[in-house]
Amino acid sequence: SISSKLTGKKRLGDKDTLTVTFSEPLDSKTIPTITLTGSITILNATLTKINDSTFIYILTIPDTSGSINILVSGVDLAGNIAISKPHSGSSFFVTPIHLGDINDDGKVQAYDAALALQYSVGLDPLPLVDPLPWEPWRIKTANVDADGDVMANDAADILKYSVQLLTTFVAEGTLKSGVEDSVDVNINIVNDSLEFSSVGSIYGLNVLINKNTKSFGKPVVIDNSMISATNINDSIYAVGLATVIAPNNGTLFMKIPILNKSALPSNIQLTVNNKSSLKSVNETTNTTIQSNNNIMLCPNPATDFLNIQSVQSIREATFEIFN
């Protein structure tokens, strides 16, 4: 017979101890084996001896789903070779991944998006069920854009799915995945705040600062359509935003108060949708840029040159340049 240490669902990354009990003692000079077939294939793996009739096999569940069948082989004291199906425990089932259903209740809802967003900033949203780091199956469940890490973009996709704006995820292989070069965030120092404005269609944003975290206050999210999560302490300043409706291009959607300008970190790490970048704080502008959908400033922030273009006729304009 075969018994399993795991009594509940078996999923990706779970470690299970299979205990094989033969009906009679085996020849100590031989090594019994176990073979798994079905959704995985493991042939003639060696069993570890507990006593002359009891052996174990430790299995880490791979990325698969479906039924797995078991055969065992051994040599008894009389020298008889037996390859047989166990009387009990001869098969088990690996539960498939249900993308987006992070809390494993059978449904993909806004709560799942909130869990992904909290996880993306290093919070521990399920401390009693699955404390950090999450089990591999839950990480894969949350990583719906198949980009490796659970980020705000995953939360945004889950949120879209929950309201039927998406009917499938990139991780299911039916949608294309790729870095969106046209999507970015402009960060400007205006008065005593870092101001974040959209470039292109932003659905998910992660902001990470690892140095001088006390230089900043609690973020102020201006766009009411966004859900947010923050993780702020002495060693990390992390913000996650997700939405189903991208703000208009050039929209100011968040401010982070600056508490100490003399101790600003040199860089801010951003993940905009699925595009990661490092922004230099020293290169941001120190002037307010008036919001006007008819004006394009390129590049922003300005470096050696600045192009200003309007899609409407402007009869008169005054420009001031500050160093």
Secondary structure, DSSP 8 states (H G I E B T S, - for coil): -EEES--S-B-TT-EEEEEEE-SS-B-TTS--EEEEEESS-EEEEE-EESSSSEEEEEEE--S--EEEEEEEEEEBTT--EEEE--SS--EEEE----TT-TT-SS---HHHHHHHHHHHTT--S-TTTS-SS--HHHHHHH-TT-SSS--HHHHHHHHHHHTTS-SS-GGGTSS-----TT-EEEEEEETTEEEEEEES---EEEEEE-S-GGGB---EE--TT-EEEEEESSS-EEEEEE-SS---TT-EEEEEEBS-GGG--SEEEEEETTEEEEEEGGGS-SS-----TTEEEESSS-SS--EEEESS--S--------
